[in-house]
Amino acid sequence: MPPDADIRRLMQLQRLLAEMLIEEDWPRIGKLDLLIREQLKRLQVAEAMTDEAVLVLASLKQLYRRVLQACAVERARLSNILRSHTEHEEGRHAYSLAETVLEAH
């Protein structure tokens, strides 16, 4: 049976993860993800799960679905920004080459 302290710690990490998701604090979400993984490994060695532990894990799973969706949205947003910058840089480079060719004639 998992110790109550491990479940409380997992609940605390879950609350922090929910807060960081609202704030879209991606670096802290990454750090919390590692801490949650470590806490889950501790719970794996438990022989039996309490009802409370099962509920906490189910809630955490739902939160992770939201985190993954938010991360996918953020990744797409950053990808679009990067693509836009790349396209603009390619356009500037093309104009620069055209000016160089025109100046040579």
C-alpha positions as CSV (number, residue, x, y, z in Angstrom):
1,M,0.0,0.0,0.0
2,P,1.5,3.4,-0.9
3,P,2.4,5.7,2.0
4,D,0.1,8.6,2.5
5,A,3.0,10.9,2.2
6,D,3.7,9.7,-1.4
7,I,0.0,10.3,-2.3
8,R,0.0,13.8,-0.8
9,R,3.3,14.6,-2.6
10,L,1.7,13.5,-5.9
11,M,-1.4,15.6,-5.2
12,Q,0.9,18.6,-4.5
13,L,2.8,18.1,-7.8
14,Q,-0.5,17.7,-9.6
15,R,-1.7,21.1,-8.2
16,L,1.5,22.7,-9.3
17,L,1.3,21.2,-12.8
18,A,-2.3,22.6,-13.1
19,E,-1.1,26.0,-12.1
20,M,1.8,25.9,-14.5
21,L,-0.5,24.8,-17.3
22,I,-2.7,27.9,-16.7
23,E,0.4,30.1,-16.7
24,E,1.8,28.2,-19.7
25,D,5.2,28.0,-17.9
26,W,6.7,25.4,-20.2
27,P,10.1,25.1,-18.5
28,R,8.5,24.5,-15.1
29,I,6.0,22.0,-16.6
30,G,9.0,20.1,-17.9
31,K,10.6,20.0,-14.4
32,L,7.4,19.0,-12.8
33,D,6.9,16.2,-15.3
34,L,10.3,14.8,-14.2
35,L,9.3,15.1,-10.5
36,I,5.9,13.4,-11.2
37,R,7.7,10.6,-13.0
38,E,9.9,10.0,-10.0
39,Q,6.9,10.1,-7.6
40,L,5.0,7.6,-9.8
41,K,8.0,5.2,-9.7
42,R,7.9,5.3,-6.0
43,L,4.2,4.4,-6.1
44,Q,4.9,1.5,-8.4
45,V,6.7,-0.4,-5.7
46,A,3.6,-0.3,-3.6
47,E,1.9,-3.7,-3.4
48,A,-1.7,-2.4,-3.5
49,M,-3.3,0.9,-4.3
50,T,-5.8,2.5,-2.1
51,D,-9.0,4.0,-3.4
52,E,-7.5,7.4,-2.8
53,A,-4.4,6.6,-4.8
54,V,-6.5,5.3,-7.7
55,L,-8.6,8.5,-7.7
56,V,-5.5,10.7,-7.6
57,L,-3.9,8.8,-10.5
58,A,-7.1,9.1,-12.6
59,S,-7.2,12.8,-12.0
60,L,-3.5,13.1,-12.9
61,K,-4.1,11.2,-16.1
62,Q,-6.9,13.7,-17.1
63,L,-4.6,16.6,-16.3
64,Y,-1.8,15.1,-18.4
65,R,-4.3,14.9,-21.4
66,R,-4.8,18.6,-21.0
67,V,-1.1,19.2,-20.7
68,L,-0.4,17.2,-23.8
69,Q,-3.0,19.1,-25.8
70,A,-1.7,22.4,-24.6
71,C,1.9,21.4,-25.5
72,A,0.7,20.4,-29.0
73,V,-0.9,23.8,-29.5
74,E,2.2,25.5,-28.3
75,R,4.4,23.4,-30.5
76,A,2.3,24.3,-33.5
77,R,2.4,28.0,-32.6
78,L,6.2,27.9,-32.4
79,S,6.5,25.9,-35.6
80,N,4.4,28.6,-37.4
81,I,6.6,31.4,-36.0
82,L,9.8,29.6,-37.1
83,R,8.4,28.8,-40.5
84,S,7.4,32.5,-40.9
85,H,10.8,33.7,-39.9
86,T,12.5,31.2,-42.3
87,E,10.3,32.3,-45.2
88,H,10.9,36.0,-44.5
89,E,14.7,35.4,-44.3
90,E,14.6,33.5,-47.6
91,G,12.7,36.4,-49.2
92,R,15.2,38.9,-47.8
93,H,18.0,36.8,-49.2
94,A,16.4,36.6,-52.6
95,Y,16.0,40.4,-52.7
96,S,19.6,40.8,-51.7
97,L,20.8,38.5,-54.4
98,A,18.6,40.3,-57.0
99,E,20.0,43.7,-55.9
100,T,23.6,42.3,-56.2
101,V,22.9,41.0,-59.7
102,L,21.3,44.3,-60.8
103,E,24.2,46.3,-59.4
104,A,26.7,44.1,-61.3
105,H,25.1,45.1,-64.6
